[in-house]
Amino acid sequence: MNRAPDLAEEVMVVTGAARGLGHEITLELLERGAQVVAGCSGDPAPLELLAEKWPGQVWPVVGDIGEEETSVRLIAQAARLGGPTAILHNAAISRDSLLVRTTIEEWEDVQRVNLGGAFLLSKHAVRAMMRARRGRLVYISSISAVLGNAGQASYAASKAGLDGLSRSISQEYARYGIQSCVLAAGLIDVGLGARLGEQDQQAKLSRVLLGAAQPRDMARIAAFLASPAANYINATTVRADGGVRF
């Protein structure tokens, strides 16, 4: 489908871009004309295919988002394209386990990637955005951070931490034209959501008024929040969960 290139002036950084929701977000941004610096920690083949289809528009960067050097390279690539106008921190891992069975190594691993990666990317993105006196930061969170989820204490805590990070950035850097928000995504049958067992997935879906979200629908919401059209959405969490049945 041909889309109007309404983001042709934007340079956007997406983490976790090679698969799942991050890949859908990347596709949405490319179709709307954005330059995309696409980060991934594993096989970059899906991003290389996108680079063949959109030559000169998508720039894969491979690295562990929990390591500062990866954020440095992501923002350096965005700077070569004119500077980041938005980041969408989507990269995340989970180590699902009941709290009493969760090891300290599992807990720290999840926090390092999901929350630590957000901190590192934000730190370097904000520096560039301050010079440009504009920018948008969008953190992809989860309804688990809002409602909690049995067996996901480490994941839910890491995603809930994005709220505090985002709101603090909003308070510190609004005077530089920098805005920040969190997207609390509901159940999506892609990425981490696709790993749920069928019984667990059906139990959760039974409580969602609109059923599971389509990946591209969620990607469009994320793209909107990162776009100039969302200029007055700041210091808040946007829930996109289809409504939860009491």
N, C-alpha and C positions, 0 to 999 in steps of 0.2 A: 504493500500500500504506500503510495506517495504521500509524504507528509510535508507540510509547510516548514521551511527551514527557519523556524522562529528562534532557534538557539544558535544561529550561525556565528554570533559574536561571543559565544561562551567557550571557556576552557574549563572542563570539569574533570576532577579526579575521582575515580571510582575504585574502591578496594573490594576484594573478593569478586572480581569482575569476570572470571573465567567460567563460572557455573552458577546455577541456581538463580536467585533473585538478582544478584549482582550482574549476571550476564544479561538478564532481561532489561535491567536498568541501562546498561551499556548500549544495547540495541535501540532502546527508546531514544536515548540521547543522540546516537548517531543518525537515526532516521530524521531527527529534528534539526540536524545540521551542526551539532556541537563538536568541538574538538575534545576527544576523550583520552585522558591518560589512565590506562586500565591496569590496575595492580592485581597480581595473583601470586600465590605462594607455591603453586604446583605446576602442572603441565600447561604451558601457554598456548598449546595448539588451537583451542577455541578462539583465542584472541588473535592469533596469527591469521586464522581464516577471516576474521572480521577485517583485519588490516588489508587483506587481499581485496575484499569487497569494497571497503572504504579507504583506498590508499590516501595517505597524507592526512587522515582524520582520526585514526586511533593509534595510540602509542602504548604497547604493552611494556610493563615493568614487572619483572619477576623478583620476588623477595618476601621474606617473613615480615609482616607488618608489625610484629612485636619487637623488631630490631630497628633502632633509630635510623640506621643507614638507608633502610628501604624508604622511609618517609622523606629523607633528604633527596633521594633519587626521584621519587614521584614528583615532588614540588620543583625540583630542578628541571625536569622535563616540561612541566607546566609553564615554568618561567621562560623556557625557550620558545614557547608558543604564544607568549605575551603575558603570562601570569595566570594563576588559578582564579577563576571567578566563583567557583563553587567546589566543595568536596562532598562526596557521599560515602561515609564510612559504613560499609556493609560487611566487611570481612568478619567472620566469627567462627568459633569452634564450640563444641559442647562435649562434656564428659559426664553424661547423665548417670546419676547414682543417688541413692538415698543419702541424706546428709551424713549419717553415722558411718557410712561406708566410703565416703569421699576422702581420698588421700590429700595431703597438703600439696603434693606434686600436681594432682589433677586440678585442684582449686587454683593454684598459682598459674598453671598453664592457661586456663580459661581467662583469668583476669589479665594476663600478660597480652593476649591477642585481642580480646574483645574490648577491654577498657584501656589497657596500656597502649595498644595500637591507635586507638582513637585519640589519646592524649598526644602521642608523638606526631601523628599526622596533623592534628590541630595546631600544635605548637609551631610547626614549620609553615603550615598554610597561613596562619594568622599573621605571621611576620610579613609574608608577601602581600597579603590583603591589606595590611596597615599602610603599606607604601602606595597601594592603588586606591586606598580609602573606599573600598567596597569589597563585598564577598559574602557568600552564604555557606553555612556548614549544616549538613543534614546527616543525622546519625540514625542508622536503621536499627531499631530496637525490636521488641517483641511484646506481645500481650502478656507473656510470662513475667515480664518485669512489672506489669501493672497488677495482675491478679495472682501471681505466683504459680508454681507448677510442681507438683510432687515429683521428686527425682531430678529436679533441675535447679537446685539451690545455687550452685556455682554459676550457671548460665544466667539465671534470672537476676542474680546480684550484679553480675557484670553488665547486663543490659540496663538495669536500674541505675547504675552508676553513670550512664550516659546522660541521664536527666540532669544530675548535678553538674556534670561537666558542661553541658550545653547551656544551662541557665547561667552559670558563672561566666562563661565566655560572652554571653549576651550582655551581662552587666559590665564586664570589663571593656568591651570593644565596640559598643554601639556607637560611640562618638566617632569611630573610624568608618562608619557605614557598614559594619560587619554584623550579620544576623545569624542566628543559630536556632535550630529546632530539632526535635526528635520525632521520628515516625515509628509508632508502636504498631508493628504489623501483626495481623491475625494469622490464622492457619493458612499456609500455602502448600500445595502439593508439589513442592520443588525445594531443592537445597536441604537444609536441616529438617524442614517439615516433612519431607518425603521419607525420612528415616524412621518415623514412628511406625510401630507395628499396626496392623490393620485394626485390631481391637481398640487400641488406644486412640487411633485416628478417628474411628467411628464414634467413640465415646465423646471426644471433643467436638466433632462436627455436629453431634446431636444438640449441642448447646449454642451453636452459632446460627443466628436468625437467617442469615443469607447464605449459609454454606461456606465451603472453602473459597478463598479468593483465587482468581486467575492470576498467574504470575505477572502477565503484562499489565493487568489493571493496577496491581500494586506498584509496578515499575512506573506507570504514568503518574501516580500520586507522588512518588519520590522525585520524579523529574519536575513535576510542578513545584514542589517545595524548594527545589534547587534553582528554579528559574526566576527571572525578574518579575514574573506575574505574581509571585508569592512575597513581594517586597515588604509587606506589613505583617507577615507571620514571623514572630520572633519570641524567644524565651518561653517556648511552650512545647507540649507533647501532643502530637496529632494521632489519635487512635483510628486505625483503619482495620477493624476486626469484624465488621459485618453485624455487630450487635451481639451481645451475649445474653442468653436466656437465663432468667432467674429460676 
